[in-house]
Amino acid sequence: MVTAAELLSVAAFLEGRHAQAFPSFGSERTGAPVVAYCRISDQPIRTREPIIEPHAVIIQDPTLLHQVPVFDGLRSDGYLLINSSRSFDELGLGDFVEQYRREQLQVVPATVFAVQLIGRPVPNAVLLGGFAALTGAVSLESVVAAIRGRFAGSLAEANVAAAQQAFEFVHAEREEFQRA
């Protein structure tokens, strides 16, 4: 998620916005959950404090859903993107998501897309494609440019293809929800 936060900040910067990305490693033991933050603003960002009330939460590892407080502070009008092939109900989050606007919540099988297109279970850049579709906070074009700026050659193009697939998946899911 550290790389994802950095890529997201670059995507925002490419759009002429101010951005800041930083990780929090907590207990700093190998295998411990990692939290990464990204602030995006149209104004200069002067604070360096952790984000207490996020506008959006991206969960890369769904095994953490019931292990650590991943939803702490998520605003009532916030966005939630979870890397999973399972529904919110299947994830045990049916009651939780009732508190939020359903059109701002999405699961996306980012690891599946990553394995198919990148050949490895690395969903970080993939999730950013889904995030762009869900929130509109950054464009897919900026996400693609950030990926290509970070990675090279076939690795960059595989990540771009996976991010585009996640974008299309989330976009299609949102259209389906709006029709229902």
Secondary structure as GFF3:
##gff-version 3
##sequence-region A 1 180
A	DSSP	alpha_helix	2	14	.	.	.	ID=ss1
A	DSSP	beta_strand	18	24	.	.	.	ID=ss2
A	DSSP	beta_strand	35	41	.	.	.	ID=ss3
A	DSSP	beta_strand	56	59	.	.	.	ID=ss4
A	DSSP	three_ten_helix	62	64	.	.	.	ID=ss5
A	DSSP	beta_strand	79	83	.	.	.	ID=ss6
A	DSSP	alpha_helix	94	97	.	.	.	ID=ss7
A	DSSP	three_ten_helix	102	104	.	.	.	ID=ss8
A	DSSP	beta_strand	105	108	.	.	.	ID=ss9
A	DSSP	alpha_helix	110	117	.	.	.	ID=ss10
A	DSSP	alpha_helix	124	135	.	.	.	ID=ss11
A	DSSP	alpha_helix	140	150	.	.	.	ID=ss12
A	DSSP	alpha_helix	153	179	.	.	.	ID=ss13
###
